[in-house]
Amino acid sequence: MRIDKLCVAIAGLKSKYKLDSIDMLLINAIVSTHKDKGEATIMDIIKNFKAASHATTHSRIKKLVRHGLIDRVADETNLRIKKLQPTAKYNDLVKYLGEI
């Protein structure tokens, strides 16, 4: 029964956010880097994310920002550096998936 709920939830996520496995890996990489280093810059993620090309990774980051799952914030000292951080919407998504 629990597997059925998970399958329904994942199908709902695909239609609501249009996320695929690469997007989920990317979100995981951003959140993990943010937790480990205290911050995750776009360049850090693009350089270290091996599941897609640099251009594809950057466009997928933009997609996650559009969906409100990740925030892109300019660095305080160097405005060219963009930091990524999970949003409350991301936290709600994780909480929802944890309840299934």
C-alpha positions as CSV (number, residue, x, y, z in Angstrom):
1,M,0.0,0.0,0.0
2,R,2.8,2.4,0.9
3,I,4.5,1.8,-2.5
4,D,1.2,2.7,-4.2
5,K,1.1,6.1,-2.4
6,L,4.8,6.8,-3.3
7,C,4.1,6.0,-7.0
8,V,1.0,8.3,-7.0
9,A,3.0,11.1,-5.2
10,I,5.9,10.8,-7.7
11,A,3.5,10.9,-10.6
12,G,1.9,14.0,-9.1
13,L,5.3,15.6,-8.7
14,K,6.2,15.0,-12.4
15,S,3.0,16.7,-13.5
16,K,3.2,19.5,-11.0
17,Y,6.9,20.4,-11.2
18,K,7.8,18.5,-14.4
19,L,10.9,17.1,-12.6
20,D,12.8,14.0,-13.8
21,S,15.5,12.0,-12.2
22,I,18.3,14.4,-13.3
23,D,16.4,17.3,-11.7
24,M,16.1,15.3,-8.5
25,L,19.8,14.4,-8.6
26,L,20.6,18.1,-9.1
27,I,18.4,19.2,-6.2
28,N,20.2,16.6,-4.0
29,A,23.6,17.9,-5.1
30,I,22.6,21.5,-4.4
31,V,21.2,20.7,-0.9
32,S,24.1,18.4,0.0
33,T,26.7,21.0,-1.1
34,H,24.8,23.7,0.8
35,K,24.8,21.6,4.0
36,D,28.4,20.5,3.7
37,K,30.0,23.8,2.8
38,G,27.5,26.2,4.2
39,E,26.8,27.5,0.6
40,A,26.5,26.2,-2.9
41,T,27.4,28.5,-5.8
42,I,26.2,27.9,-9.3
43,M,29.8,27.4,-10.5
44,D,30.4,24.8,-7.8
45,I,27.4,22.8,-8.9
46,I,28.1,23.1,-12.6
47,K,31.7,22.0,-12.2
48,N,30.9,19.0,-9.9
49,F,27.6,17.8,-11.3
50,K,28.5,15.0,-13.7
51,A,25.1,13.8,-14.7
52,A,24.6,16.5,-17.4
53,S,26.7,19.0,-19.4
54,H,27.4,22.4,-18.0
55,A,24.8,24.1,-20.2
56,T,22.2,21.5,-19.3
57,T,23.0,21.8,-15.6
58,H,22.6,25.6,-15.8
59,S,19.3,25.4,-17.6
60,R,18.0,22.9,-15.1
61,I,19.1,25.2,-12.2
62,K,17.0,27.9,-13.8
63,K,14.1,25.5,-14.0
64,L,14.3,24.7,-10.3
65,V,14.4,28.4,-9.5
66,R,11.3,29.0,-11.7
67,H,9.5,26.3,-9.8
68,G,10.5,27.9,-6.5
69,L,12.4,24.9,-5.2
70,I,15.8,26.7,-5.1
71,D,16.6,30.3,-4.5
72,R,19.4,32.1,-6.4
73,V,21.0,34.8,-4.3
74,A,23.8,37.1,-5.2
75,D,27.0,37.0,-3.0
76,E,27.2,40.0,-0.7
77,T,30.8,40.9,-1.7
78,N,30.9,39.8,-5.3
79,L,27.6,40.2,-7.2
80,R,28.8,38.0,-10.0
81,I,28.7,35.0,-7.7
82,K,25.3,33.4,-7.3
83,K,24.6,31.2,-4.4
84,L,21.9,28.5,-4.4
85,Q,19.8,27.5,-1.4
86,P,16.7,25.3,-0.9
87,T,13.4,27.1,-0.3
88,A,10.5,26.5,2.0
89,K,8.7,25.0,-1.0
90,Y,11.6,22.4,-1.2
91,N,11.3,21.7,2.5
92,D,7.6,21.1,2.1
93,L,8.3,18.8,-0.8
94,V,10.7,16.8,1.3
95,K,8.3,16.7,4.2
96,Y,5.5,15.5,1.9
97,L,7.7,12.7,0.4
98,G,8.8,11.7,3.9
99,E,5.1,11.2,5.0
100,I,4.4,8.8,2.2
